[in-house]
Amino acid sequence: MLYVSPEVFQVILSLIEDHPIFYNQLNHCQESVEVQLGVTLYHMGQYGNGASLEDIACFAGCSEGAIELYTTWCFTAIESLHNDFVCLYTDKEKEEEKCWMDQHLEFKGTWREGWVMYDGTTVVLYAKPALNGDSYFTRKHIGNLPSNLQIVDYSHGLTGSAHDTWAFESTAAAKYPEGAFKGEEFAWVDSAYPLTSQTITVHKKPASLFPHNAAFDYAVANLHV
């Protein structure tokens, strides 16, 4: 009913239950964090007619206003964990990615400084959002580590029709390149992105038809896969 396993629920609960948003100085205490998180997850999993606050409040046995408050408080607590899970890598961690790249590229040494990959990764939803669903159904943009696909950067909020170049401009790497890249470091990107000192792209036609460019693009494509 909450769209996560009991184990995942307990992990999320343990991470947010001590956040000050759940405590106040009033005589009337808030509902338990466990209940608030359960209601929030149930709220997030509903769609269509079942997504109305009235229906959710009836199911949860609380007011419609409480549903909104629980969701706001839980998201405030969850978002406070952002830097614990999405952060720039250290030089040591970057070097591990570069070594992985060196092992998997056919042309060793030359391109090892590329330690992160960007792509317009689609995050599939069960159903489109009720508000502006056609525009925002597939909005996506994620920066992953090559070796394990861990997310280290992202952008969100743009419409699904937004070009990858525009979406990339909203990422931390594009806004603060000095924090993400040092020396000759760069990000691997596909042909939808611009070629810059921080991004190495695969070739577009007709350049992609040349044998040496095709070999380069094939090797880079294998990294993305």
PLY file of the C-alpha trace (Angstrom):
ply
format ascii 1.0
element vertex 225
property float x
property float y
property float z
element edge 224
property int vertex1
property int vertex2
end_header
0.00 0.00 0.00
2.94 2.34 0.62
4.89 1.18 -2.47
8.04 0.37 -0.48
9.07 -2.74 1.41
8.87 -2.74 5.25
12.68 -2.69 5.34
12.89 0.41 3.13
10.18 2.10 5.20
12.17 1.52 8.38
15.35 2.89 6.81
13.60 6.08 5.67
11.97 6.44 9.08
15.29 6.08 10.91
16.84 8.77 8.70
14.16 11.42 9.23
12.52 10.75 12.60
14.85 13.09 14.55
14.38 16.06 12.22
13.19 19.16 14.16
10.30 19.70 11.71
8.46 16.95 13.56
8.70 18.61 16.98
7.20 21.78 18.42
6.85 23.62 21.71
3.07 23.37 21.80
1.02 21.32 24.23
-0.57 19.49 21.31
2.01 17.03 19.95
2.25 16.08 16.31
1.20 12.69 15.01
4.02 10.12 15.18
6.62 10.34 12.42
5.85 6.74 11.48
2.22 7.63 10.72
3.17 10.84 8.90
5.62 8.96 6.67
3.06 6.24 5.98
0.43 8.78 4.97
2.97 10.63 2.79
4.02 7.49 0.93
0.41 6.45 0.45
-0.36 9.97 -0.82
2.51 9.75 -3.33
1.31 6.42 -4.66
-2.21 7.49 -5.58
-3.39 8.68 -8.97
-6.61 9.55 -10.75
-9.70 9.85 -8.55
-7.89 8.14 -5.68
-5.40 10.99 -5.44
-7.91 13.45 -3.98
-7.12 14.70 -0.49
-10.63 13.79 0.57
-10.15 10.13 -0.30
-6.70 9.96 1.27
-7.95 11.66 4.45
-10.81 9.17 4.66
-8.37 6.28 4.32
-5.88 7.71 6.84
-8.47 8.85 9.37
-7.30 12.46 9.51
-8.17 15.82 7.99
-7.29 16.95 4.47
-5.12 19.70 5.95
-3.18 17.08 7.92
-2.41 15.20 4.68
-0.82 18.32 3.23
1.12 19.04 6.42
2.40 15.47 6.78
3.58 15.47 3.17
5.28 18.86 3.53
7.01 17.90 6.78
8.21 14.54 5.46
9.58 16.06 2.29
11.34 18.79 4.30
13.03 16.09 6.36
13.91 13.94 3.34
15.31 16.88 1.37
17.55 17.79 4.30
19.41 14.51 3.60
20.31 15.61 0.08
24.00 16.29 0.71
24.40 12.97 2.51
23.53 11.07 -0.67
24.21 13.40 -3.61
27.56 15.16 -3.35
30.69 15.89 -5.34
33.24 13.15 -5.27
36.66 13.47 -3.68
39.85 13.32 -5.73
40.43 9.76 -4.49
36.94 8.66 -5.54
37.33 10.37 -8.91
40.60 8.52 -9.46
38.80 5.21 -8.90
36.34 6.16 -11.66
39.16 7.18 -13.97
40.86 3.83 -13.43
37.58 2.08 -14.26
37.33 4.13 -17.45
40.91 3.27 -18.36
40.16 -0.43 -18.00
37.01 -0.36 -20.14
37.98 1.98 -22.97
39.74 0.52 -25.98
42.01 3.56 -26.25
43.69 3.52 -22.86
45.11 6.60 -21.18
43.94 9.24 -23.63
40.43 9.75 -22.24
40.74 8.58 -18.63
39.92 12.05 -17.23
36.22 11.56 -17.99
34.86 10.51 -14.60
31.10 11.18 -14.94
28.40 10.60 -17.58
25.34 12.76 -18.32
22.25 11.68 -20.15
18.58 12.55 -20.46
17.62 9.57 -18.33
13.89 8.92 -18.30
12.33 8.38 -14.89
9.20 6.40 -15.70
6.06 7.17 -13.71
3.12 4.81 -13.34
0.76 7.54 -14.52
1.26 11.11 -15.64
0.77 13.87 -13.03
-2.71 15.36 -12.85
-1.35 18.90 -13.34
0.33 19.54 -16.72
0.94 15.79 -17.08
1.69 15.84 -20.80
4.45 18.38 -20.28
6.16 16.90 -17.23
5.61 13.17 -17.65
9.19 12.31 -18.63
11.30 15.23 -17.42
14.74 13.91 -16.63
18.42 14.70 -16.45
20.96 12.77 -14.41
24.73 12.57 -13.98
25.98 9.08 -13.12
29.29 7.52 -12.20
30.43 5.12 -14.94
31.32 2.17 -12.69
28.14 1.86 -10.62
25.65 4.41 -12.07
25.44 6.23 -8.72
23.72 9.60 -9.14
26.07 12.48 -8.38
24.28 15.35 -10.15
20.88 16.10 -11.65
18.44 18.74 -12.82
14.66 18.74 -12.62
11.64 20.94 -13.15
11.90 21.47 -16.90
9.25 20.17 -19.28
9.65 16.90 -21.13
10.21 18.76 -24.39
13.22 20.66 -23.04
16.41 19.95 -24.97
19.22 18.11 -23.16
21.52 21.11 -23.62
19.06 23.34 -21.77
18.50 20.75 -19.04
22.26 20.33 -18.56
22.60 24.05 -17.85
20.57 23.50 -14.67
22.98 20.92 -13.23
25.56 21.72 -10.57
28.38 20.70 -12.94
27.28 23.29 -15.52
26.67 26.05 -12.99
29.82 25.42 -10.93
32.29 23.61 -13.23
35.23 24.60 -11.04
33.77 22.44 -8.27
33.15 19.38 -10.46
36.15 19.41 -12.78
39.83 20.01 -12.16
42.61 20.15 -14.71
41.61 18.10 -17.77
38.61 16.37 -16.14
35.40 16.26 -18.15
31.99 14.59 -18.46
30.95 12.09 -21.14
27.77 13.19 -22.94
25.84 12.22 -26.07
25.45 14.15 -29.31
22.59 16.27 -27.94
25.02 18.22 -25.78
27.44 20.98 -26.74
31.17 20.24 -27.02
33.00 22.24 -24.32
36.15 21.96 -22.24
34.07 20.08 -19.63
32.00 17.86 -21.98
33.13 15.33 -24.58
30.36 14.31 -26.97
29.90 11.55 -29.51
29.80 12.64 -33.14
26.82 13.63 -35.24
26.45 12.85 -38.92
28.30 13.27 -41.20
31.31 13.23 -38.81
30.07 10.01 -37.21
30.44 8.19 -40.58
34.24 8.43 -40.55
35.71 5.09 -39.37
37.91 6.53 -36.60
35.00 8.61 -35.26
32.67 5.61 -35.45
35.16 3.54 -33.43
35.33 6.32 -30.82
31.55 6.61 -30.61
31.13 2.84 -30.32
33.54 2.67 -27.38
31.79 5.57 -25.60
28.36 4.06 -26.26
29.50 0.83 -24.59
30.32 2.82 -21.47
26.82 4.28 -21.36
25.26 0.82 -21.77
0 1
1 2
2 3
3 4
4 5
5 6
6 7
7 8
8 9
9 10
10 11
11 12
12 13
13 14
14 15
15 16
16 17
17 18
18 19
19 20
20 21
21 22
22 23
23 24
24 25
25 26
26 27
27 28
28 29
29 30
30 31
31 32
32 33
33 34
34 35
35 36
36 37
37 38
38 39
39 40
40 41
41 42
42 43
43 44
44 45
45 46
46 47
47 48
48 49
49 50
50 51
51 52
52 53
53 54
54 55
55 56
56 57
57 58
58 59
59 60
60 61
61 62
62 63
63 64
64 65
65 66
66 67
67 68
68 69
69 70
70 71
71 72
72 73
73 74
74 75
75 76
76 77
77 78
78 79
79 80
80 81
81 82
82 83
83 84
84 85
85 86
86 87
87 88
88 89
89 90
90 91
91 92
92 93
93 94
94 95
95 96
96 97
97 98
98 99
99 100
100 101
101 102
102 103
103 104
104 105
105 106
106 107
107 108
108 109
109 110
110 111
111 112
112 113
113 114
114 115
115 116
116 117
117 118
118 119
119 120
120 121
121 122
122 123
123 124
124 125
125 126
126 127
127 128
128 129
129 130
130 131
131 132
132 133
133 134
134 135
135 136
136 137
137 138
138 139
139 140
140 141
141 142
142 143
143 144
144 145
145 146
146 147
147 148
148 149
149 150
150 151
151 152
152 153
153 154
154 155
155 156
156 157
157 158
158 159
159 160
160 161
161 162
162 163
163 164
164 165
165 166
166 167
167 168
168 169
169 170
170 171
171 172
172 173
173 174
174 175
175 176
176 177
177 178
178 179
179 180
180 181
181 182
182 183
183 184
184 185
185 186
186 187
187 188
188 189
189 190
190 191
191 192
192 193
193 194
194 195
195 196
196 197
197 198
198 199
199 200
200 201
201 202
202 203
203 204
204 205
205 206
206 207
207 208
208 209
209 210
210 211
211 212
212 213
213 214
214 215
215 216
216 217
217 218
218 219
219 220
220 221
221 222
222 223
223 224
